[in-house]
Amino acid sequence: DTGVSQNPRHKITKRGQNVTFRCDPISEHNRLYWYRQTLGQGPEFLTYFQNEAQLEKSRLLSDRFSAERPKGSFSTLEIQRTEQGDSAMYLCAGKTGSSSDTQYFGPGTRLTVL
Amino acid sequence: GENVEQHPSTLSVQEGDSAVIKCTYSDSASNYFPWYKQELGKRPQLIIDIRSNVGEKKDQRIAVTLNKTAKHFSLHITETQPEDSAVYFCAASKNTDKLIFGTGTRLQVFP
């Protein structure tokens, strides 16, 4: 167990609905990353935070996606007006400061858009 | 753009044999190379990593080698066991930045 938790673990929604996922890293994780993984593929980077500051966003992150980390602890990822192509596993990972390179992944939230 | 290629996509070995998975990265500034194991429906778990100032690293039955000139790194698993069966992902990053993952290798170890 990496100590990183994600909720919900599964989400089924209808096309056009909004969904929000939550990631809770451990307190030492000042960096928090979001990735998306589709079936048979490796995780793809979406965005990351250093404490509460969002430092980088992938071009995969369309304007329907928004992420926050308001207090530098937990983070949320919201998808507005979901599309079937958004169906994937959404993974978050935490990392401590510059003394460590290791990213510790949460169990993921599997999103299915009908 | 940044890219990591991984081969083979599937690998079947007999228990006790060795398995080798190879990756190539495109960004010469990459300096950190982790390997993750992902079992069906579970999170990716780090099994070994290597930094660019080291050419080889071992941890029991697992080893990773890095060739910076060729921008190539490999995972070696010796004396494979059925519980090694999973999908393995290589990744590359620079300055502890985001990870760029390969497409994965499904390893099956037959008893």
Interface residues (C-beta under 8 A of the other chain):
Chain A: T2 Y33 Y35 G40 Q41 G42 P43 E44 F45 Y48 E56 L91 K95 S98 D101 T102 Q103 Y104 F105 G106 P107 G108
Chain B: V4 Q6 Y32 P34 Y36 K42 R43 P44 Q45 L46 D49 R51 F89 A91 S93 T96 D97 K98 L99 I100 F101 G102 T103 G104
